[in-house]
Amino acid sequence: MEAKKDGGINLRNWNIRRAQIIVTYECNMNCSFCINYELGKKKKGFIKISDILYFLIYLKYIEKLEECIIVLLGGEPTLLPIEMLQEISDLAHQFGYKTEFYTNGTLNEKLLELDGYIDFITISNYGKGLLPFHNMNYLYDFKKSSITISKLISKEFFKTFEEFDSFIDQTNKLPFNYDFSTLQETTPNFSSYQPDWVETKLIPKLEKQDVRGNVGAALYKGRLIKLPHVHLPKIEDICTLKLYPNGNLSTTWKSDDMEIDYKNKVIELLKKIQ
């Protein structure tokens, strides 16, 4: 397979409204930099399909979103039964939405079963090689889903800008999308993870800067660089809705307290059309 032109990046897709569903806080890894690190230890269980259905109706007929990407997050989403993940994706497609999926890639026996169900699958790369793990050549077997490998820019992987630059050149030979991200400033021990060269050497070289919500994004050699620690002027204010495992709907990562009473709004809508 040949490498994708310009890394397969589509900045238009980056700016399509995203509605995020945290399907579980549970995870089979223990990454201290994860935004849900503490919650994964305390809160167990999976989201209900009925809550997702209410949410999709709310998006389509109350928010009136004709175009949307439903993003499934965790914890680790592949802890859910494969049939449940397929059902969630089928429901989203019935409403005309595409689906996106973030995974650590450790439960790889499930991933191929999601080919064609999930439109965009993003696998976190926690290793030092190009692929997340040594046994992941099966990624070449995906026929329908678009595969992205995502890697943190950290001192652990890239001590110098030259190491990062060389790694970018290697990713451009792969048939997958590949993107990179810095950590958020609120991450514990942010300065111990964040290389100094990000500010002095990488950011000045970025081009085609774009933003969505509070996340800055730009291209470097055709690869998407997400910069949640950089506060760029917003091109468009796009608020991302987040549905939590307990069924509550919010607009923040910090709380799963109910902010939007979406279920009652849907119930009132259904009463009107009966």
C-alpha positions as CSV (number, residue, x, y, z in Angstrom):
1,M,0.0,0.0,0.0
2,E,1.2,3.5,-0.8
3,A,1.4,6.3,1.7
4,K,-1.6,8.6,1.7
5,K,-1.1,12.0,0.0
6,D,-0.7,14.8,2.5
7,G,-1.0,12.2,5.3
8,G,-4.7,11.8,4.6
9,I,-5.5,14.9,6.6
10,N,-8.8,16.7,5.9
11,L,-9.1,19.9,7.9
12,R,-12.7,20.1,6.9
13,N,-13.4,16.9,8.8
14,W,-11.5,18.3,11.7
15,N,-14.0,21.2,11.9
16,I,-17.2,19.2,11.5
17,R,-19.2,19.4,14.7
18,R,-18.3,16.5,17.0
19,A,-20.5,15.1,19.7
20,Q,-18.6,13.0,22.2
21,I,-19.9,10.0,24.0
22,I,-17.8,8.7,26.9
23,V,-19.0,5.1,26.8
24,T,-17.1,4.1,30.0
25,Y,-14.5,5.4,32.4
26,E,-13.0,1.9,32.8
27,C,-9.7,1.2,31.1
28,N,-7.2,-1.7,30.9
29,M,-4.3,0.7,31.0
30,N,-3.0,3.1,33.7
31,C,-1.7,6.2,32.0
32,S,-1.1,9.0,34.5
33,F,-1.5,11.7,31.8
34,C,-5.1,10.5,30.8
35,I,-7.8,13.1,31.5
36,N,-10.0,10.4,33.0
37,Y,-7.1,8.8,35.0
38,E,-8.7,9.1,38.4
39,L,-12.3,8.6,37.2
40,G,-11.4,5.2,35.7
41,K,-10.5,3.9,39.2
42,K,-13.7,5.1,40.8
43,K,-16.5,4.7,38.3
44,K,-17.5,1.4,36.7
45,G,-20.0,0.4,34.1
46,F,-21.1,1.2,30.5
47,I,-23.4,3.8,29.0
48,K,-27.0,2.7,28.1
49,I,-28.1,2.4,24.5
50,S,-31.3,4.2,25.5
51,D,-29.3,7.2,26.6
52,I,-27.5,7.3,23.3
53,L,-30.8,7.1,21.3
54,Y,-32.2,10.1,23.3
55,F,-28.9,11.9,22.5
56,L,-29.0,11.2,18.8
57,I,-32.6,12.4,18.6
58,Y,-31.6,15.5,20.5
59,L,-28.8,16.2,18.1
60,K,-30.8,15.6,15.0
61,Y,-34.1,17.3,15.8
62,I,-33.4,19.8,18.6
63,E,-29.8,20.9,17.8
64,K,-30.8,20.3,14.2
65,L,-27.3,18.9,13.3
66,E,-27.5,17.5,9.8
67,E,-23.7,16.8,9.7
68,C,-22.0,15.4,12.8
69,I,-19.3,13.0,13.9
70,I,-20.2,10.8,16.9
71,V,-16.9,10.3,18.8
72,L,-16.8,7.3,21.2
73,L,-14.3,7.7,24.0
74,G,-13.3,6.2,27.3
75,G,-11.7,4.9,29.4
76,E,-11.2,2.2,26.8
77,P,-14.3,1.7,24.5
78,T,-13.3,-1.8,23.4
79,L,-14.1,-3.0,26.9
80,L,-17.7,-2.8,25.7
81,P,-19.2,-5.9,24.1
82,I,-18.5,-5.8,20.3
83,E,-22.3,-6.1,19.6
84,M,-22.9,-3.0,21.6
85,L,-20.3,-1.0,19.8
86,Q,-21.7,-2.1,16.5
87,E,-25.2,-1.2,17.6
88,I,-24.1,2.3,18.6
89,S,-22.5,2.9,15.3
90,D,-25.5,1.6,13.4
91,L,-27.8,4.0,15.3
92,A,-25.5,6.9,14.5
93,H,-25.5,6.0,10.8
94,Q,-29.3,5.8,10.8
95,F,-29.3,9.4,11.9
96,G,-26.9,10.3,9.1
97,Y,-23.9,10.7,11.3
98,K,-20.4,9.3,10.9
99,T,-18.6,7.6,13.8
100,E,-15.2,8.0,15.3
101,F,-13.5,5.8,17.8
102,Y,-10.5,6.3,20.1
103,T,-8.7,3.2,21.5
104,N,-5.4,2.2,23.1
105,G,-5.3,-0.7,20.6
106,T,-4.6,-3.4,23.2
107,L,-7.7,-5.4,22.6
108,N,-6.9,-5.9,18.9
109,E,-9.1,-8.9,18.5
110,K,-12.1,-6.6,18.5
111,L,-10.8,-3.9,16.3
112,L,-11.0,-5.8,13.0
113,E,-14.7,-6.7,13.8
114,L,-15.4,-2.9,13.8
115,D,-14.1,-2.5,10.2
116,G,-16.9,-0.7,8.3
117,Y,-19.0,0.0,11.5
118,I,-16.7,2.8,12.7
119,D,-15.8,5.3,10.0
120,F,-12.7,6.6,11.7
121,I,-10.6,4.6,14.1
122,T,-7.8,6.3,16.0
123,I,-5.3,4.2,17.9
124,S,-3.0,5.7,20.4
125,N,0.7,4.9,19.9
126,Y,2.4,4.5,23.3
127,G,5.5,2.8,22.0
128,K,8.6,4.1,20.2
129,G,8.0,2.4,16.9
130,L,5.7,3.6,14.0
131,L,3.0,1.1,14.9
132,P,1.4,1.2,18.4
133,F,2.7,-2.3,19.2
134,H,4.9,-4.9,17.5
135,N,1.9,-7.2,16.7
136,M,-0.2,-4.7,14.8
137,N,0.5,-5.5,11.2
138,Y,-3.2,-6.5,11.0
139,L,-4.0,-2.8,10.6
140,Y,-3.1,-3.3,7.0
141,D,-6.1,-5.6,6.7
142,F,-8.7,-2.9,7.3
143,K,-10.8,-2.4,4.2
144,K,-13.4,0.2,5.1
145,S,-12.6,2.1,8.2
146,S,-10.1,4.9,8.0
147,I,-7.2,4.3,10.4
148,T,-5.3,7.0,12.2
149,I,-2.4,6.4,14.6
150,S,-2.1,9.2,17.2
151,K,1.0,9.9,19.2
152,L,1.8,12.3,22.1
153,I,4.6,14.7,21.6
154,S,6.6,14.0,24.9
155,K,10.1,13.9,26.2
156,E,9.8,10.2,26.4
157,F,9.5,9.7,22.7
158,F,11.2,12.8,21.2
159,K,14.0,14.4,23.2
160,T,15.0,16.7,20.3
161,F,13.1,18.4,17.4
162,E,15.4,16.5,15.0
163,E,14.1,13.2,16.3
164,F,10.6,14.3,15.9
165,D,11.2,15.6,12.4
166,S,12.8,12.3,11.3
167,F,9.8,10.4,12.8
168,I,7.4,12.6,10.8
169,D,9.3,11.6,7.6
170,Q,8.8,7.9,8.5
171,T,5.1,8.3,9.1
172,N,4.7,9.8,5.7
173,K,5.6,6.5,4.2
174,L,2.7,4.7,5.9
175,P,-0.7,4.0,4.4
176,F,-2.4,5.3,7.5
177,N,-3.3,8.7,8.8
178,Y,-0.9,9.8,11.5
179,D,-1.4,12.8,13.9
180,F,0.3,14.2,17.0
181,S,-0.8,16.0,20.1
182,T,0.7,17.9,23.0
183,L,-0.7,17.5,26.4
184,Q,-3.0,20.0,28.1
185,E,-1.5,22.5,30.5
186,T,-3.7,21.1,33.2
187,T,-2.1,17.7,32.9
188,P,-0.2,16.8,36.2
189,N,3.5,17.4,35.7
190,F,2.9,19.0,32.3
191,S,6.4,20.5,32.2
192,S,8.0,17.1,32.8
193,Y,6.3,15.7,29.7
194,Q,6.4,18.7,27.3
195,P,9.7,19.1,25.4
196,D,11.1,22.6,25.3
197,W,11.6,22.5,21.5
198,V,7.8,22.5,20.9
199,E,7.6,26.2,21.6
200,T,10.9,27.2,20.1
201,K,11.2,25.0,17.0
202,L,8.0,23.3,16.1
203,I,5.3,25.9,16.5
204,P,7.2,28.5,14.4
205,K,7.2,26.0,11.5
206,L,3.5,25.1,11.6
207,E,1.3,26.1,8.7
208,K,-2.4,26.2,7.9
209,Q,-3.3,26.9,11.5
210,D,-6.9,26.0,12.4
211,V,-8.8,25.7,15.7
212,R,-11.9,23.9,17.0
213,G,-13.2,24.8,20.4
214,N,-10.2,25.4,22.7
215,V,-7.9,23.1,20.7
216,G,-5.4,24.6,18.3
217,A,-4.4,22.5,15.3
218,A,-2.0,23.0,12.4
219,L,-0.1,21.0,9.8
220,Y,3.5,20.1,9.7
221,K,4.7,18.2,6.7
222,G,1.1,17.1,6.0
223,R,0.6,15.8,9.5
224,L,-2.0,17.2,11.9
225,I,-0.5,18.6,15.1
226,K,-3.1,19.2,17.9
227,L,-2.0,21.8,20.4
228,P,-4.5,21.9,23.4
229,H,-1.9,24.0,25.4
230,V,-1.9,26.7,22.7
231,H,-4.6,29.3,22.8
232,L,-5.1,30.4,19.2
233,P,-7.8,32.8,18.1
234,K,-10.9,30.9,17.2
235,I,-12.0,30.8,13.6
236,E,-15.3,29.4,14.6
237,D,-16.8,28.8,18.1
238,I,-17.9,25.1,18.0
239,C,-19.0,23.8,21.3
240,T,-18.6,20.1,21.7
241,L,-21.3,18.2,23.6
242,K,-20.3,15.3,25.9
243,L,-22.6,12.5,26.9
244,Y,-21.4,10.7,30.0
245,P,-21.7,7.1,31.1
246,N,-24.4,8.0,33.7
247,G,-26.5,9.5,30.9
248,N,-25.8,13.2,31.8
249,L,-25.0,15.7,29.1
250,S,-22.5,18.5,29.5
251,T,-20.2,20.8,27.6
252,T,-17.1,20.3,29.7
253,W,-14.6,17.5,30.4
254,K,-14.5,18.5,34.1
255,S,-17.9,17.3,35.2
256,D,-20.5,14.7,34.5
257,D,-23.2,16.9,36.2
258,M,-26.2,17.5,34.1
259,E,-26.1,20.8,32.2
260,I,-28.5,20.1,29.4
261,D,-31.8,18.4,30.2
262,Y,-31.9,16.7,26.8
263,K,-34.2,13.8,27.6
264,N,-37.1,16.0,28.7
265,K,-36.6,18.1,25.6
266,V,-36.8,15.0,23.4
267,I,-39.9,13.7,25.3
268,E,-41.6,17.1,24.8
269,L,-40.7,16.9,21.1
270,L,-42.1,13.4,20.7
271,K,-45.4,14.5,22.4
272,K,-45.8,17.2,19.9
273,I,-45.5,15.0,16.9
274,Q,-47.7,12.1,18.2
